[in-house]
């Protein structure tokens, strides 16, 4: 299947008439008809109903049309952005991140890099495992996650260890305390992200497991915001990194744990053995200041 087949299909879907569609595409009708037949064969579904009164999209055809428009729009936007970048000589710099690190200083790194005239930033929400794959494939240049992963092509640096907090319904019995993990284990747990794994969910489960504690998982959520909504709905409690306390959410309180040594690392991943580009050196310099601010308490 080629992009031209998708473009042909969209024109036919808009015109619902092969003669008019062929005229728009500046081609003869018979080859256009063959292309549409081939597309239907490749998709494995009839996209059009053919009758004496012309063409009509089938339910499958309507679904395919809506998604094909999105694909073609994405291609056009990406192509236009690539041309702009080529004309302006801007260099692409990709950043991967897990959502729970984006409540702290990472937005400041993004802000400062976006002010560079020669940099075109791309941001991708990825698990740490996905970041490793994206780094090796060249889709991103730097990643921020929480899992230590041994890979010969990637180097990881622990920027700092971040205390974990309990997110509780605002009227929870432990709301005004510094609970232990044993106390939290008595309550249903909202676990996130549900997938893909491994992730922060496995870090959370491991904390309880190492203390010989069993937990009851009431609900799993893929998104942090969904997990917090479930907590506000009193489905359960959850553990979150300290940065998340910046989220203003009705019905939720964030409390520190009794053991402040219960932490989750913030880890920076880069390709190994690759000389740093100018942009990477700039990012590292900004990152060094941000980490120093965090470690000295200027930015909790």
N, C-alpha and C positions, 0 to 999 in steps of 0.2 A: 504494500500500500504506500503510495507516494502522496506528497502534499497536493499535487495537481489533481489527484483523484478526489480529494476532500473539497478542493475548490470547485471542481466540476459538479460534485454532488450538491453543494450549497446553492449554486446558481440554478440548477434544475429544481431544487426544493423551493426556491423563491419564485421561480417562473411557473412551475407545475406544467410546463409545456416544453417539449424537447426542441421544437423549431425555434422558439424565442430564446431558449437557453443557448442553443448552438450559435445563434446570431450574436448574443452577448459575448460569447467566448471566442468568436471569430473562427469557428470550425464547422465542419459539415455535421449534419445530424447523425448519420450512421455510426461514425466512430465514437461520437459522444454517447450514443445508446449502448455501444459495446463496452465503453468504459464504465458506465453505471451498472451494467450487468456483471462485469468482472468485480466491481466493488461489492455488490450484493453477495456474490459468490464467496468473496474473501471474508466478508463480515459474517456470513452464514445466516442471513435474514433478508426477507423482502423489505426493502426500504420504501417502495412505492406500490400503490394499487393502480393498476392500469385498466382503464375502461374507455368506453366510447366517448365519455365527456372529458377525457384527459387523465392527468395524473393526480393522485392524492397520496400524501404521506401516510404510511402505516404508523401504528403506535411505536414500533421499533425505529422507523424512519424519523419520527419526530424527536425521539430521544437522541438518536445519532446526530440529527441536525443541531440540536441545542449544544451538545458537547463538542461537535466539530467547529461551531462558531467560536467557542472558547479556545480551542486549540489554535485555530487560525489567528485569532486576536493575540494570543500569547506569542505566536511566531512573529507577527508583525511588530509587536512592542519590543520583543527581544532584538529583532533585526534593526529596528530604528535606534535602539539604545546602543547597539554595537557600532553602528555607523557614526553616531554622535561621539562615542568614545574614541573611535579611530581618528575622527577629524580633530578632536580636541587633544589627542595624545594622552588622554587620561589612562592611568594604570588601574587594573581591576584588583581589588583586595577583598577576599571573602572571609567572613567571620561566622563560625558556627557556635551555637550556644544552647545550653539547656535553660528552660524558662526561669528556674529558680535563681540563676545568677544575674538575671536582668533587672532585679529589684535593687541592686546595689550600685556599684560604680561603673559597670560595663557601659551603660548609656553615656557616661562621660567620655569614655574612650571613643565610642562611635561619634559623639558630637565633635570631639576634637579632630578626629581623622576626616570627618566630612568637611571641615573647614580648609583642608588642603586642596589647592586648586588642581593638583595633578592626580587625585585619587578618586576612583569610582568604587564605592563600597557596595557589597552585597551581603545581606544577612540571611542566615538559614537557621531555623530552629531544629536542632538535631540532638539525639542522645549522644553520649560520649562514644559509644560503639560506632554510631553512624558518622560522627566527626572523624574518627580514625580512618574510616573507609573514604570519606570525602577528602581528607588530607592527602591520602595516597593517590587518589584519582585526580588531584589538582583542582577539585571543585571549591575548596576553601583553602585559606592560608594559615589560619589560626583558629583554635577551638577552645571553648571554655565549658568544662563539665565537672563531674564529681567522682568519676570512677578511675581507678588506676588500671591501665591496660598495658600489658607487655607486648610491644610490637617493635621489631628491629628497625622499622622505617620511620618511627615516630618517637620524638622525645617529649616527655611530660614534666612539668614543673608545678609543684604544689605552691600556689601563691599564698594561701593562708588556710588555717583550719577554722571553720565557722561554727559557732555553737548552734545546736538544734534547740528549737522551742516547741512547746505544745500549743496547737491551735484548738481552742475549746469553745463550745457554746458559751455565750456571755453569762448565763446563769448556772454554769456547771459547778458542782461542789468543789472542784479543784481550781476554780477561776482565780482565787486570791492566794494561791499557794505556790511553792516551788516543788512540783510533784516529782517523785521518783519514777523510774520506769516500771517498778513493781506496782505502784498505784495506778499508772496509766493502763497497765495490762488488764485491769479489772473492767475496762470500758471497751466497747466496740471500736474498731479501728477503721478509718477511711484510708485506703492505700492508693498512692499515686507515684508515678504514672503506671497504669495497668499494663501498657505495652508501648513500644518494644522493650524487652528486658535483655540484660540486666540494667538496672537504673536505681534511682533514689529509693524506690520501693524495696529493693533488695538490701540496701544499706539500712533502712528502717527495720526490716524484719530481722536482719543480722544482729542489731543492737539488743533486741529482746531475746533472741535465741542464745546469745553469748551469756546472758544472765540466767539462763534456764527458765525463761518466762514464755508462756504460751499466750498468744493473742487471738482474738476472734475478729476476723476481717469482715466488717459489715458490708462494705461496698468498695469497689475499685473504680478509679476515675483516671482518664487519660490526661486531663488538664488540671493544673494547679487551681485555677479559678473554680472549676467544677468541684474539686475536693473541698475547697473552702465553703462553697455553697452547701454542700452536704453536711459540713460541720455546723453551719448556721442553722440548718434544718434539724439538727440534733440527731442525725443518723449515726454519728460517732465522733471520735477525736482524731487528730492526725499530727504528725511531726513535720515541721517545716524548718528550713534554714533561717537564721536570724534576719537576713535581708528582707524576708517576706513580711516581717512585722510592719513594714512601711505601707502595706496594703491597708487602706481604710475600708473596713467591711462591717456593716451592721450585723449584730448578733454574734460576733466573734471576739474573743480575747486571746492574746498571745502571752504565754507565761514561760519564763526560763525554767529549765529543769534543775532539780536539786544538785545534780552533778554537772557542773559547767564544762567538764572535760569530755562530755558526749558531744562530738562535733562531726561535721561533714567537710571534707576538703573541697576547696575550689582549685581546680587543676587546669592549667593552660597546656594545650597540645600543639606542637609544631612539627613540620617535617624534619627528620634528622639528617645532618650532614649537608644541608643546603645553605650556601652563603646567604646571609640576610640581605634582602633588598633594602632600598632606601625607605620604602614604606614600612617594612617590618621593623627596621631600626627606629623609625618614628613611633610605631605602635609600642615597641618594647620600652622606649623612653617614657611615653605617657603612662604605660602600665606600671612601671617602676614607681612613679609618683603616686598613682592611685593606691597601690599596695602599701606604700609607706604611710599614706594617710589612714588606711584601714588599720594597720598594725599599731600606729601611735594613737589611735582613738579619735583622730580628727574627723573621721567618717565612719560611724559605727555600722 
